[in-house]
């Protein structure tokens, strides 16, 4: 249907901590915030810290969501 290569940005971020982390990275790194979240996640995964790996993945998803001009979805 022609959607190959397009990132699907419809996802759910369940906790406020992810948005707080996203805001902190956006303040510190600007447009590089997503790359920084990914790098932190990879470092944590590399040392076997899966708790912080998933935390930084959630922060990355929150950064994507905050940057979406038209997030869509249901508002609660």
SULBELZI-V901015 format. One record per residue. N is the residue number from 1. PHI is phi as a letter, one per 30 degrees, with the letter a starting at -180 (NA if undefined). OMEGA is omega in whole degrees, -180 to 180 (* if undefined). D_LAST is the distance of its C-alpha to the last C-alpha in Angstrom with 1 decimal. Layout:
N:PHI:OMEGA:D_LAST / N:PHI:OMEGA:D_LAST
This chain:
1:NA:173:30.7 / 2:i:-178:31.3 / 3:c:-178:28.3 / 4:d:177:30.6 / 5:i:-180:30.3 / 6:c:180:26.8 / 7:d:176:24.3 / 8:d:-176:21.1 / 9:c:178:18.3 / 10:c:-179:15.5 / 11:a:-176:14.8 / 12:c:174:12.6 / 13:c:-168:13.4 / 14:d:-172:12.9 / 15:b:-180:14.4 / 16:d:-179:14.9 / 17:e:179:18.6 / 18:d:179:18.1 / 19:d:176:16.7 / 20:d:177:19.4 / 21:d:179:22.0 / 22:d:179:20.9 / 23:d:180:21.2 / 24:d:179:24.6 / 25:d:178:25.9 / 26:d:177:24.9 / 27:d:-175:26.8 / 28:d:-171:29.7 / 29:c:179:30.1 / 30:h:-178:28.4 / 31:d:179:28.4 / 32:d:-176:30.0 / 33:d:-179:27.0 / 34:d:178:26.0 / 35:d:179:29.6 / 36:d:177:29.9 / 37:d:179:27.0 / 38:d:179:28.7 / 39:d:178:32.0 / 40:d:178:30.9 / 41:d:-180:29.4 / 42:d:177:32.7 / 43:d:180:34.7 / 44:d:179:32.9 / 45:d:-180:33.3 / 46:d:179:36.9 / 47:c:176:37.8 / 48:i:180:36.0 / 49:c:-174:33.1 / 50:d:177:30.3 / 51:d:180:28.0 / 52:d:174:28.1 / 53:e:-179:28.2 / 54:d:177:24.8 / 55:d:-179:23.5 / 56:d:174:24.8 / 57:d:177:23.5 / 58:d:178:19.9 / 59:d:177:20.8 / 60:d:178:22.1 / 61:d:178:19.0 / 62:d:177:17.0 / 63:d:177:19.8 / 64:d:-179:19.5 / 65:d:179:15.8 / 66:d:-180:16.5 / 67:d:-179:19.4 / 68:d:-178:17.8 / 69:d:-179:18.3 / 70:b:-173:16.0 / 71:d:180:13.5 / 72:i:179:12.0 / 73:i:-179:9.7 / 74:d:175:6.5 / 75:c:-179:3.8 / 76:b:*:0.0
